[in-house]
Amino acid sequence: MNQEYLKKLARLAVEGGANVKKDQLVVIKGDIQAAPLIREIVSAAYDAGAKDCIVRYHDEQIKHEKYLRSAEEVFQKAEPWEAVFNNDSAKQDACYIHVVGGDPDLMKDVDPKRMQSASAALENASQEYRNLLNQGKNAWTIVASATPAWAKKVYPELEEDQALEQLWEDIFSISRVDENDPLDNWKKHSDSFMNRVKKLNDAKFEKLHYQNSAGTDLWVELPENYVYEGGGTVISDGRMTYPNIPTEEIFTAPKYNGVNGKLVSTMPLNRSGVLIKDFWFEFKDGKVVDFDAAQGKETLAELLAADEGASYLGEAALVPWGSPIQKKNRIFYNTLFDENASCHFALGRAYSESIEGGQELSDEELKEKGLNQSIIHVDFMVGSDDLSITGYTKDGKEVPVFVNGRFSDQF
């Protein structure tokens, strides 16, 4: 692992991703295997003027034992102290840095109902925290740390130490960490989205039609005054943040009850350590009315049953074929990376910034405007080298948005 690049990645997460401000509380969450990167993040946060850094380590092996062996009722209610921490830290204007990367196969022998119940219980108990993040009041970012099990999953043909080194190289290069200043790299990267974002917003599309040879044939209505965003997000106090490191997407929200047709995944989805493969959904008036998966169907069913909004879409993201991640020609078994390899949708909650003035609206008001509400937000990939997306304006004009998996010349 390149130690200089590790420090640069930490600085990027702090000064770019979360854009830590002076005297701010910084909360860092990650597995104990990510300790080398987390320590660098803590150092970079204090360099940026953080008032305090709170590190919330977990151990995925212990979590695995808990899911297998704890009593059923343990997963029905969140620990009060955990919800109190989330809610109180958010009210103290904390920012959050999540470090991901673990064994993609670790939870495959766990009952998915247990994981979904635990996740739902914590989400429901942490309502204040979730609302403040959704409203853009608190900054957050996600960054990756390589682990041996994850590396071997991505590079099974390599010895473990070689696979780990290669995965670190991938993380650095895809995250735009190189010999240059990573903040400069990301400023240029974010600026590169602006022209396309403006054109997509100026188009005032009423609906989009997705088609490819994998079987996708989907009509997606867009809410009134939709907003596409990409590269970074401006939070309520005016600071630019990068919620995902890396990112290649331009996203908005579909009208939650305006999706009809079939949507077929083109890459596996790793959900809490369970791999869901070769799956599809059939939508009617926005809701999933039928679905199947060659692997992981039970986990997918639990996901769709998480709450009322879990079976509706909350995000529609555009990623051109040939992105830096797609060019690696690897499945990373990690949504942070795989979602940036191709166009994707998300089941569940919509981001409030996906409509004009959305960050000032309540959940109920957002729903009235057409943005789905849910305790989950789960991305899955649908892009391909033959994906076509056609936009339809209010005056009936047809505009090619994607041709053969890439933006058309008009964008």
C-alpha positions, 0 to 999 in steps of 0.5 A: 500500500502506498502510504503517501496515497493513503494520506491523500485519500484521507485528506480527500475524505476530510477536506473534499468529501465531508468538507470538515469546517473549523470546530466541527465534530467529526464521526468516523465509522468503519471496520477495525480492518480499516484502522490504518485509513481511519487513523489517517482520517482522524489526523487529517480531520484535526489538521482541518480544524475539527473540534473532536473526532469520534471513531465508531469501530465495528468488527464484521466477524463479531457482527456475523456471530451476532446475526447467527447466534443472538436471540430473535428479539435482539434484532427487533429494537435498536439499542437506545444508546446507538440511536441517541448517539446518531440523533444527538451528534447530528443535532450538534452539526456533526459530519460523518465519514463512513469507511467501507470494505469487507468480506462480500461473502461473510453474511451469506449464511445469515437469515436476511430477515435478521439483518433487515430487521436490525437495519430498520429498527436503527433507521426508525429510532434514528429519525432525527439523524436521518432527516437532518442528513436528507435535508442537507444539514449535515455533511457525509461521505463514503470512502473505501478501504481494501481488506484481504477478503474483499481483495481475493473476491475481486482478484481470485487469481492472485495471491492474497497479498498481491490481490490486496495491493492491486485493490488498493491501487484500484481504490487510489486510481478510481478515487483520483488519488495520484501524484497531483493534489487530490482536491484539485483532481476532484474540483476538475472532476466535479466541474466536468459534470456541470455542462451535462447537468445543466443540459439535463435540467434545461431539457425539462423532460417529462419522462424517460424510456430505458431499453436494452438487450438484457430485457429492460423496457422501462418508462420513468416519469420525472417529478415536476421541477426535477433536478439532476445533480452530479460530481458533488452536492452543496449542503444547506450552509453552502459548502460543496461536499462529495458524498461518494468517493468515487463518483461518476454519476449524475442523478435525480429521482423518478416520480415514485408512482410513475414507473412502468415496465421491466427493469433488469440488473446487469451486475450483482448486488451485494446486500449485507454480505449476501450476493443477489444475482441476475435479478429483475423487477416488473413495475406498475404505477411505480410499485414492484409487482413481480420480481425474480433472482437467480441467486439471493431472491429471499434477501431481495424479498426482505429488502422489498418488504422493509417498508411501504416505500421499499418497493418503489424507486427513489433514484435514477442515475446516469453513468456512461459505459466506459467509466474508469470503474467499468474499464477495470472490467471487474465486479467489485462486489461493493455498491460504492464502486459498482454503482459507478460502473454503469447506470443504476436505480435505487429502491427506497428513499429519494434524495431531497435535492432531486427537486427544486427546494426539496431540502426545505420540505418535510418527508410528507411534502416530498412525497406529495411532490413525487419523491419516494420515502423509505428507510432504505436506499439500495442501488442496483446496476442496469447499464450496458453497452447497448442501453438507450435512454430517450427523453420526452419533453412536455411538448412531445419532443423526443431527445436521445439521452443515451445511445449505445450506453453513452451520452448522446452528442446532445449532452 
